[in-house]
Amino acid sequence: MSCVTNTIVPPKQYPNYASYKALFEEQYNRLTISEPFTECGPFYGPTLGGPDRPPWKLEWSIMFPDRYYIKCVEYYERKTSGHPQEGHLGAFSYHYGLQSGRFDRLGFPRRSTSMGTLIRFDLAPDYADHLHFGGKDHIPQIDIKGGLIILDLNMFDFINQILHHRRSKEPLNECFQFEVA
């Protein structure tokens, strides 16, 4: 990626929620945003099963005065084998786009359907890793050319690339080093 980041490459699985939380908070504290913004979240924690067990979820949005925003969601699930506290990244969505002006009950911005998504990387249980970009939805990894591997992308690198794009005005596909076939 063209932007130098100061993030630690997080694993896709953790021995327990406490280790996930510690690494997230370390990276969060290292993040530098040099323009005005507001946040919704980050909200994160176990959703079932106990205080240090999967599944757990993170939801976080960074909103800018020009109505653009970043929203990141991660879901960690219990592995079918291994220790019951061990969680692996089962789904994620890293989104950048224009707010609709409406917000959900927690205060997260809703996407603008008229503007569409500028860029979003997803891994969903019912759909393999894919990209939304350039007015196209569900672009599979096989149709993405260049150095980008969706499953290797982490939340903080995504955020840093968006911040780089906002500063430099470099096209998003160049920030993330990809072309769509």
N, C-alpha and C positions, 0 to 999 in steps of 0.2 A: 504494500500500500504506500502511497506517496507521502503520507503524513507520518512523521516520527511520533510514536506514542510512548508514554511512560507507564503503560499498563503491564501487569503481570498476566501471562497467558493462563487463564483459569482452566482447570480440568473440566471434563464433561461429566465427571462423577465425583462425589464427595463421600467420605466415610460417615458423615452425619451432618445435620443442619448447622451445628455450631461452627464447623470448619467452613461451610459455605458462607455463613454470616460474617465470619472474621475476614475472609478474603474479599467479600463484597465491600465491607466497610473500609478496608485498607485501600482498595481501588477508588471508592467513592471519595475518600479524603484526599486522594492524590489528583483527582479530576480538577482541571482549571478551565473555567468558562469565563472568557474575557469580554462578555457583552451582557447587557441586562437580561434577566430571565426570572421566571418563577417556576416552582416545582409543585407537582402533585405527587406525594410519596417522597421517597421510595417506601412502599409498603411491602413487607416481606415476612414470611414466617410459615411454620407448618400449618397445613390446612386440615389434617386428620391424623389420627394415630399416635399423637403424643408430642411432647415438647422438642424432642431431638430426632424425630423420625420423619421419613418421607410419607406422603407427598408434602412438598412445600412450594410456595409460589412467590414470585417477585413481580410487582407492578410499579412502574415509575414513569413519569412524564416530565419533560423539560420544555417549558413554553416560552417563546420569545415575543417581544412586543409587536413584531410584524405579522403575527398570527400563525407563524410556522411553529411546529413542535416536533419533538422526539418522544416516542413512547416505546418502552421496552417491557416485555412480559416474558418471564421464564417459568416453566413448570418442571420441577424435579420429581421423579417417580421412584417408587421402590423397585429395586432390581428383583427379578424373579429368582435369582440365585444370589448367594452371598449373605452378608450380614443384614439384618432387618433395618438397621439405621442408615444403611448406605443408599444414597440417592443418585440417580443419573438424569441428565437433561433429556426429558421426554418430548418437550415442545417449547418453542420460543417464537416470538414475533418482535422484530426490531424495525420500527416504522418511523419515517420522516415525511411530513406532509403539512397541509394547510388545515387549520382548525375550521370547523363549521360555525363556530360561535356558540355552540351548544355543548353542555357538559353532562357527564353521567352523574349518578348519585354520590359518587366519591369525589367528584371534581375533576375527573380526567376529561380532556377534550375529546369530542366526537369528530371523526373524520368528515371532511367535506366531500360529499359525493359528487358535487359539480366540478371540483378541482381534480379529484382523483388522487391517487397515491403517487408521490414523487419517487419514493423507493421504500420497499419493505422486504425484509428477509424473513422467511417463515420455515418452521418445521412443525407440522401438525400431525396428530395421530392418524388422521384419515388422508393425508397427502404428504408425500415425501418433501424433502427440503426443496424450496423453490423461491423465486424472486418475483416481485411485482415492480415493474419499471417501464417507463415510457409508454404508459397507457395499456400495457399488456399485463395480464394476470397469470399467475401460476406458471412462470417460466421455469422449467426443470433445470437442474444442474447441467445436464447433458447439452443444453442449448446455450450455456454461458461459456464464452471463450475468454481466455486470459488467465491471470493468476488467481482469481477468486474461487475459493472453495467455501461454499455456504456453511458447511458443518464445522469449518475451522474458524469461522467468524465468532468473536465474542462481543458481548454487549458494550464493553468499554472501548474496544477498537471501533465499533460501529459509531458510538457517540463521538469519539475523537475525529473520525472521518467526516461526519456531518459538520462538526465545528470547523474543521479545515475547509470544507466546501463553503460554509457561510463566510469565512474570512477571505478566501482566495477567489471565490466564484468559479473555481474549477468545476467542470461538469461532474456530476455524481459518479457516472460510470468510470471516469478517469481517476477519481479519488479512490474508488474500490477496485480499480484495475480489471475491468471486464468489458466485454462487448456481448451483445445478444445476437445469436446466429439467426 
